[in-house]
């Protein structure tokens, strides 16, 4: 999703080797989530509709409208579901490589035609709707927590000062990418990602996050 985390999934809607608990309700929710992502990828948030999602998911329109109400509700629930999914955290053996891999992964995600379109649609929804903004905040906070070990390990190895705020280092590494993507409209490539990681690392080594 928006943190370089949306994994491509099979026809069943579940990640390989991972199944979601629950019966018909859970299957319906997952089908609607997958349909929402596909609609976002194809049409963007402006083209996301209850009717389009219901048709793609094979679910009655009234069911989708009753539970999710509108496009913003669909986008928010897709984020809530994605928050439970694991995310591959880099472990290269040293903090510079970990942070560079982290930012490069995020940049590659947004440059992917499908996944990038989905994430841009989610952010567009969050700008306009408080419910989606709440879901996006929770999603990103979860990703920060999942990525924090790359910094915590660095502190244990003596690469960074004791007391370094791990999640703040991660935020600082990722933030320049989001600025370019959603504020300035500048391109985000591997070089940009590497510079963002190195800048965050330099600040962390200087004690800026203690």
Secondary structure as GFF3:
##gff-version 3
##sequence-region A 1 210
A	DSSP	alpha_helix	24	43	.	.	.	ID=ss1
A	DSSP	three_ten_helix	45	47	.	.	.	ID=ss2
A	DSSP	alpha_helix	50	57	.	.	.	ID=ss3
A	DSSP	alpha_helix	61	68	.	.	.	ID=ss4
A	DSSP	alpha_helix	71	82	.	.	.	ID=ss5
A	DSSP	alpha_helix	95	111	.	.	.	ID=ss6
A	DSSP	alpha_helix	113	128	.	.	.	ID=ss7
A	DSSP	alpha_helix	130	147	.	.	.	ID=ss8
A	DSSP	alpha_helix	149	157	.	.	.	ID=ss9
A	DSSP	alpha_helix	166	179	.	.	.	ID=ss10
A	DSSP	pi_helix	180	184	.	.	.	ID=ss11
A	DSSP	alpha_helix	190	205	.	.	.	ID=ss12
###
